[in-house]
Amino acid sequence: MSCIYYSYTVAEPHWRCSGHTITTTTYYLHSYSAWPATAHSTSQSSRGSPPATSSPSSSSRRASPSSATAYPSSPPRPIFSASLLRIASPLSSASSTSDLTDSTEHLRPLLRRAYDSLSGPLADFLSSAATPPVDWLLCDYASYWAVPVARSLNVRTAFLSLFGAAALGSLGPPDELIRPRRLAPEDFTVAPDWVPFPTSVAFRLPEARTAFGRTFSPDASGVSKAYRFGVTVRECDLVAVRSCVELEQEWLDLLKDIYGKTVLPVGHFPPVAPKESVAAASLKDWTGAFEWLDKRAHGSVVYVAFGSEVRLNREQVREIARGLELSGLPFIWALRWPNGLKEVLPEGFEDRTAGRGMVCQGWVPQVRLLGHPAVGGFMTHCGWSSVTEGLQFGLALILVPMIFDQALSARLLEEKRVGKEVPRNDEDGAFDAIGISETLRLVMVEEGGKGYRARSRELKSVIGSKEVQDSYVTKFVEHLKSHRPA
């Protein structure tokens, strides 16, 4: 069987793809033994050792910017590697799309517009470049035009969703995405009528105001993100969701009903630790940090990170800092700030938290830190990849969603009792130091948070199990093999 994964990817000399794409691709490469020898996959990013960092200290350290994901070594068998199409851009180098300034925000839909011009090259590739002929095309929502291209060449398509099932279910069936009935942000603050069970999974008003326009309004590409989602789901042969029944059974069942087609969970694609030789080279400047962790009590440290795509403002950084200080808990904080930590952290913060806190700027070995026995909690923006990494190690989650699906994921995770959301202002969505501190202490040490800690440890046996996660991939591949085009 031959299969292609076709994904929306932006690449520049110093760029990385989004964390979603990197995690998915590298997990598939490490699970490659499940695929037959003739399987094919497109390369989504350059892989290699993480960048060198400066020597860390107990209060703060600075590192060269990069993704917080450690890239694994090459797969055990050769795979097909497609050349990426370079599109001329006036942008300076950036380590992620969060580094784009407000003045270049308009380029995002223009990049989607350029991406939409690739239907012809895709058709040429599928018809002539693949040997043996391709049976299945795995695509994301952005390439809604890829499905008819594949169908015209007798290639079946699977929409591989990197969002969880609850987020997809809340957005609704294809017709609702293509011709929405919810026409105002307020309509998104309650569970939609197609969800047949009680749930709190919905946007709050400040979140809905932001998500509504960005999702349902056409951009410079001529169509909205919701339209891309809807057409892809409606036209594809199969929907594959980055999730598992142990976490989202009811939502996966709902997707089957509202999509009217096969929906398969494919596991969470938890990151795979790099080989020891790669790890040793990349972690040599982090010896002091891990020695510091070694001296901490089991499960006592909270790790704080908001991913490579979230850009905190100054007030948010300062409220988080004050909250960490008030909590009295030991912490490691991976903070992205372009002009240095002293410019943004409260005056005296590093001195007052010296010995119990570390603030790290730039690249961090996130998976290694999360997996250290001393780390017991994870304050996260609720990106699905970050959620996976936290639950992979059985960490209780402190939830601070920032954009789009993260809010829906946060509601789900609190319903499932694996995390607690930091309280926010109903009008503008702001959080404060007291809310940060109280939520940290509840989840990490207080009696009322025992349920969160216990449930997270239970899910470690599922999301952190290579056997369980590989079984999802294997079942997915077997389905593809048994449903090849005639």
N, C-alpha and C positions, 0 to 999 in steps of 0.2 A: 504494500500500500504506500502511496506517495501523498504527503500532506504538506501544505505551505501555511505558515503563520504570517499574515500581512497586517502590519500595524502602522498607525500614524506616528511617525518619528521625526523629530527635528534634530539635525546634527550640524554642529559647527566645530572648528578645530578644538575648542576648549569647552564644548557643551557635553552634557550627558542627557540621555533620554529621561523621561519621567520615571520615578521610582516604581510605578505600576508596571511599566514595560520591562524594565531591567529585572525585577523580581520574577515576573512570569517567564521571561525568556530563559534566565539562568536556571530556574527550577526545572523547566522542561529539558534543558541540556543535561542536568544532573540526573534526571529521571529517564535518560535516553535509552536505558536498557529495556524499557517497556515498549519501545518502538521497533518495528521491523527494520532490517538492514537497509531497506530502500527508502526509509522515511527521509523527509527533507524539512529544513527549517530555515527561515531567513535570519540573518544576524541583525540584532537590534542595536547593539552598541559595541564600542571597543572595550575589551576587557583587559585587565592587567592589575598590577599591584597598586594599592592605594598610594597616594602621594606621601612623601616624607613629611613629618611634622617636627616642630620645634620641641625641645624638651619640656614636658609638662611640670607644673608646680602644683602645690596643694590648693591654691586659691584660684588661679586662672592660667590658661595657656592659649597660645595662638597657633593655628595650623593653616596650611594652604587650602583654599576652598575646593571642595569636591563633594560628591554624593556621599551620604552616610552608609552606603551599601558596600560591603566588601565583595569584590567580583571574584567568582570562582575560576578554577583552572578550566582548560578545554575539556570538552566531552570525550568519552572513551572511544568514540568512533567519528570519522570525518562527517561533517554535515555540509549541506549546500550553503554558500554564503553569497548573498546578493549585494551588489554595490549600491551604496546609498546615493540618491540623486542630490547633488549640491545645488541650492538655490541662492543666488547672490543676495546678500543682506547687508544693510548698513550697520548692523548691530556690532558692538564690540564684544570681545569674548566674555562669556558668562558661564558660571558653573551650574546654573539651573534657570528655569524661566522666572523664578522669583527675583532674580537679579535684574530683570528688565525694569526700567523706570516707567513711571506713569506715561511719559511722552511716547513710549514705544508700545503701549498696550494695544493700540490699534493694529499692530502687525500680527497679532495672534490669528484673527479671522482671515487675514490676507495669506497667512501660511496655510490655513485650511483651504482657501481658494486655490492656491498653488497645488496642494495635495490632490484636489479634485481633478486636476488636469492629467493625473496619472492613469486614468482608466485605459487609455490606449496602450501605454507601455505594459500595464498589467496583462491585457489581452494578448499582446505579443509574447510576453514571458510564458503565460500559461499554455499557449498554443505551440510554442516552438522551443523554449529553453529548457523545459523540464523533461528529463528522461529517467524513469518511465513517466507516462502522462500522469498529471496530478489527479487524485481522486477527491480530495477535500481541500477547501480553502478555509482557514480560520481567520476571521477578521474582527476588528473592533468596530465600534459604532460610527466612527468618523468616516469610514470608507463605505457609506451606504450604497454607492454606485458599483462596488465590487461584486455584489450579489448577482445582478443581471449579467455582468461580464462573465462571471464564472458559469452561470446557468447556460449561457449561449455556447459554451464550450464543453457542456456536459460534466461540469465540475460541481460537486455539492459544497454547500457553505455552512459553516457553524459560526455563530456570533459568540465570541469568547469575551464574556463580560468580566472586567476586573473590578466591578462594583459588587457588593454583596446583594443577596436576594431581597432583603428588606428595602434597600434603596430602590431597586428595580421595581418591586411591587408597589411602592408608594408612588412612583411616577406613572404607573398604569399600563393598560393594554396599548397596542400599537395605534389604534384609532384615536385614543386620547392624546397620544404624543404628536400625532400628525395634525389632528384637528381638535385642539384642546377645548374642553368645556369649562375648565377652571380659568377664569379670565382676570383674576386679581390676586395679589399676594395673599390676601386674607383667606382665600379659598384653600391655600396649602397649609393652613395652621391646624387643620383637623384631619383625621384619617379619612381617606376617600371612600366612597360608597361601595367600591368593588372589593374592599377588604372585609371579609365576613367575620373576623374575630376581633375582640377588644385589643387595642394597641395604642401606645403613646407615640408611635413612630410617625412624626409629622414635623414640619418646620415650625419654629417660632417666628413671630412676625418680623423681627429684624433680619433673620435668616431668609425668610420668604421674599422680602423686598429685594435682597441681593440676588437670590437664585432665580427669581421669576424672569427678570429681564435677560439675564445671561443665558438662560436655558431655552426660553420660548420665543424670544424675539430674533428674527433673522439678522445675521451679521453681514459683513462685507463679502462673505462667500455666497450670499444669496439665500441661504436656508438657516434655520435654527439648529441648535444642538439636539433639541427634542425631536425635530423632524428627522435628523440623521438616525437617532435612536429608533424612532418608530418604524421607518422604512426598513432598517436593517433587521429588526425583530420580525416584522411582517413577512419579509421576503426570504429570510434564511431558512434552511432545512432543520436547523437544530440550534438550541441555545445552551451554551456551556457557562456555568456560573462559578466564580471563584468562591466556593463556600462548601459547607458540609451539612449533612442532615442533623448531626449532633448539635449544631448551633442554630440552624435556620429551617428546620423541617417544615413548619407551617407556611413560611414564605416561599419555599421552593414549590410546595404543593399549589400555592396560589398562582405562581408564575405559570405552571402547567395549564391552569384553568383560563387565565386571562390571555395567555399567548396562543392557546389552542394548538400546541405542538410539543414535541419532546424537549424537556428541560433536564439537563444533567449537571449535578454538582461535580466539580473536578478537583475538589480539595483546595487548600489555601495557598499552595506553593510557598511553604516556609523556606526562608533562606538557608542555604547549606554553607557550613563553615568552610573556609578555604583550607587547602592543604597546609600541614604544619610548616613547611618551608616558606610558603607565602605568608602565613600568619606571623611567623617569627620576624620576617623582614619588615612587615608593616607595623608591628607592635613594639619594636625595639625602643621607640621613644615614649611608650606608654607604661614602661616598667613601674615607674613611681605610682601611677594611678592604680594599677592592679595590686601593688603592694599595699596601698592605702585601703583598697577594698578588702584585701585579705585580713585586715585587722578589725573589720567591722563585723557586728553580729549578723547572723544569718537572717536574710530578709529585711534588714533594717533600713537599707538605702533606697531612696526614690530616684529614678532616672527621669530626667525632664528633657524632652525634645519635641519639636514641632515640624519635623520633616524638612525636605529640601525645597518645597514649593510655597510654604507659608512665610509671609513676611510680616512679623510683628511690628506694631508701631511703638514709639517710645513709651507711651503710658502703659501699654500692655506689658512691656518688659519690666518696667518698674513695679507694677502691681504683682507680677509673678515673683520678682526678687523679694519684695516685702513679705509676700505670703510664705515663701520658703524660709525666710528669716524668722517669722512669727511661729512657724510650725515647730521649730526646734529639731527637725529631723535631718539626718545626714542626707546629702544629695549630690548628684552629678548632673550638671545642666549643660547640654549642648546648645549653645546660643549663636545664632547667625546675626552679626551686626557689622555693617560695612566699614564703620569708622572707628572701631575699637571699643572695648568694653567700658573703659573709664568714662566715655562720653555718655553712656546710656544707663549704667547701673547706678543705684542710689549712692550718694556719697558715703563712704565708709563701709559699704556692704561687704566687700571682700575681706576687710579687716575683722568685721564682726562675725563673719561666718568661717573664718580661717580655721582649718582643722576639722570641720564637719561638712564643708561644702567645697565643690570644685566647679568652676565655670570654664567650659572648653569652647573655644571659637575655632571654626573650620571643621575639617574632617575628623570624625570620631569612629572608632571601631564599635559601632552600635550593637551589632549582634553579640560580640564578645562581652560587652558591658552588660547587656540585658541578661546574658546567660551566667553571669557571675553569681555564686550563691548568696552574696551579701545583698544583692539587689532584690527587693521584694515588691516594688511598685513602679508603675510607669505613668507619668503625666504626659498625655499624648493629644495631638490634634485630631485623632480618630481617622486618619487616613487608613484605608483598608490594609495596606502593606504593614504599617506600623502596628495596627491592632493584631495582625497575624504574628508579628515578631514578639509582641508582649505575651500573648496567650500561648505561643509556642513554648515559653519558659514558665508558664503558670503564674504570671504576674498580675496582681490586681491593678485595675486601670483607674486613673484619675482623668476624667474626660473633659477636654476643652476644645470642642469642635470649632472650626474656623470657616470652612466654605462648603457649599453644596452638599454632596453625599455624606460628608463627615457629620453633619447634624443628625441625619437620619440614622447613621451608624451608632452615634452616641445614644440615641433613644433606645435602639435595639439592645445595645450592650448593657444599659441600665436595667431594662426589662429582664434580661437574662442573668442579672445579678453578678456580672463579672467586673463592673465598674460603676463609679458614681460621678455624675456630672457636676462640675463647678457651677454654682448659681450665677445667673446673669441678669442684668437689668432688662426688664420687659420692653423698654422703649428703644434702646440703642444697642442692646446685646453686650454691654460692657461688663467685665468682671472686676472684682477688687481683691485686695490682699487678704481680707478677713475670710472671704469665701474660699480663696485658694487654700489658706491655712487650715480652715475647719474641714474641708474636704480631704486634704492630705492626711490629716490626723485620723479622721474617720476611717478611711480606707486602709491606712498603714498600721495603726496601733490600737484604735479604740474597740471596745467590745461590740459596738453596733456595726462595725465593718467586718466582723468575722465571716459573715456569709459571702461577701465579695471575695475575700481571700480564699475561702474554701472552694467556691465555684470555679475560680480561675485555676486553681490547682487541678481540679477535675478535668478541665478542658485541655490541660497540658498533655494528658494521656491520649488525646485525639489529635490536636493541632501540632503537638510536638512529637508525634509518633511518625517516623519515616515509613513504617509498615502501613499504617492507616492512610497516610497521605498518598503514598505510592499506589495503594489499592484503588483510590479514586481515579488517578491518571490511567491506570491499567484498564479499568472498566470503561473509561471514556474511549481509549484507543480501540478496545475490542468492539465497542459500538460502531466506531468509524469503519473498522474493517468489515463488519457484518452488514454495513449499509452503504457499500460502494455503489457508484452509479453503474447502471447496466452497460 
